[in-house]
């Protein structure tokens, strides 16, 4: 049987690029986070380059708000030819495939991931990330961790000053996520770092089944996975930053500097 780790070029990477955007400057206008410039490039392309540096070549962008601007950016800046289901994109000197899956502006993260399901058939597993979060996490080791763990889902647990839901984890060798704290309770804690791997069972009725709509990936879906013992955490003590406001651009630029261009 082929080693799935050696076939990362065919492994799909879903990047959630929707959302309502944020106001990042004095213009008062909302911008899709994926399009906000970090170190001279749209942040979503830094996310993709991180995956490219690990060997991934197959991207699925689940877009929403300002989807047309995202497509225009890929055409103008990265030589994208967007005229079919499987499209071509040049990143860090590497030719990649990219599929654009347009979803409603108000779709939840669960809805966006469900919309990508037709593009995921045939893959043993797939990655999922957000378009506004950078890290130096080792993606190859994350895949290895997921494949040999046997659970439906894995996520990166990043250490960060708490502004997010804290992961309920036991110290030691047990990497299962047992739940989430609803409020920040300490200054530093492991939080959901937004880099996931899923098996296709994520689309079962219990989680993202076709009869369920408006589920939020980060809330109901992860809660159910953790309650079922189907979610593991890959602990990352390196750099991690998400984009919520202008002050986040400096640490994001520092992480971007370590990603091959």
RAMOVEN-V74915 format. One line per field, one symbol per residue. ss: DSSP state (H for helix, E for strand, L for the rest). psi: psi as a letter, one per 30 degrees, with the letter a starting at -180 (. if undefined). A space follows every 50 residues. Layout:
ss: ???
psi: ???
//
This chain:
ss: LLLHHHHHHHLEEEEEELLLLEELLLLLLEELHHHLEELLEEHHHHHHHH HHHHLLLEEEEEELLLHHHHHHHHHHHHLLELLLLLEEEEELLEEEEEEE EELLLLLLHHHHHHHLHHHLLLLLLEEEEELLEEELLLHHHHHHHHHHHL LLEEEEEEEEELLLLEEELLLLLLLELLEELLLLLLLEEEEEEEEEEELH HHHLLLLLLLLLLLLLHHHHHHHHHHHLLLEEEEEELLLEEELLLLLHHH HHHHHHLLLLL
psi: kkjfffhfffkkjkkjgblflljfagfgkkkkeffkkjhglkeefeeeee eefffkfjkjjjlckheeeeeeeeeefggkjiglejlkkjkhgkklkkkj jkllegkleeeeeeffefffkfkelllkllggkllgkjeeeeeeeeefef lekklkjkkkkjglkkkjkklbfjgkkfakkflkfleklkljfgjlkklf ffglefdhlffklgkkefdeeeeeeefgggklkjkkgakkkljfleffee eeeeeeffkk.
//
